Amino acid sequence: MSKKVLIIAGDAVEALEVYYPYYRCLEQGYDVTIAAPSVKKMQTVIHDFIDGMDTYVEKTGYGLEANAAFEDVNPDEFDGLIIPGGRAPEYLRLNDHVAKIVRHFFETDKPVAAVCHAAQIFAVIPDVIKGRELTAYIACKPEVQAAGATYVEEHLHTEGNLVSGHAWPDLPGLMKGFIQLLEK
């Protein structure tokens, strides 16, 4: 029986952080669903760094089809969850369905991979990470700490069912850790 993986995303999701996990899961033979606020073609973004700038720049990325709406997702049907970053998490966290979906994966101890700005989603459901350790993009450190978690100064970190990564360059290790948890 193939594993079923849910990826939650929305407009302005970081392109590499959604495409890499999506294709890696397909390569592994998993059944992957991309959920968003509605079924539609989402607009991804590309975050990159330019020498001399203190922060990243954002460029328009590829379009990506979401094949499920959050309100129609039954998290019981999935074996693992991937939360990519970009700017999407800052508004996805306001969707009540997202909080319910994410909470399910923590309460049932199913594997969760969170990269970069994904930690912003945890800010509205702090009890799922309170007392835990994780990493995220450095700009999310205050939110991780405000949620009662310990921000780890590493590019990758695994604690229990949560594999966290700092940013898109860490995706190979993030997905390796996620797949190991999923295959246990």
C-alpha positions, 0 to 999 in steps of 0.5 A: 500500500502506497503512503499518502502524503499531504502538502499544504500550500498557497499562493506565494509558496516558495517554489523549491520548497514545494516542488522538491518535496512533491517530486521526491515523494512521487519518485518514492512512489507515494500518493501526494495531494497538494491542498490549498485554500481552494482548488486552483492553480497557485502562483509560486515564488522564488526566494533568492539571495543577492550579495550585499543585501541583508535579506532575500528577494522574491521573484515570480515562480511557476504555477502549481495546481492545488488538487484539494481545498483545505476544507475537504481534507480528511487528515486521517487519510494521510500518513505524513504532512509537508509544510513548505515556506515562502510567504504562504504560511503567513496567511495560511495560518489564519485558515481554521482548517489548516490549524486542524490539519496540522494539529491532527499530525502532531496528535497522532504522531505522524511525520511532519516536515516543515521548512523555512517560514512553515514555522509561522503556522505553528504560531497559531497552534503553539501547543503542538510545538511547545517544549519541542526543538525545531529550526526554521528560517532565522526570521521565524526564530521569535515566533518559534520562541513565542510558541514555547519551542526552542529554536535550534541553530542548525540547518536541519533538526529532527525531534520525534515526528517533526523534521525541520529545515532552515531553508530550501538548500536543506531540502535533500536532508529534510526529505531524507529525514521525512522519508525515514520517518514515513517508512518506519 
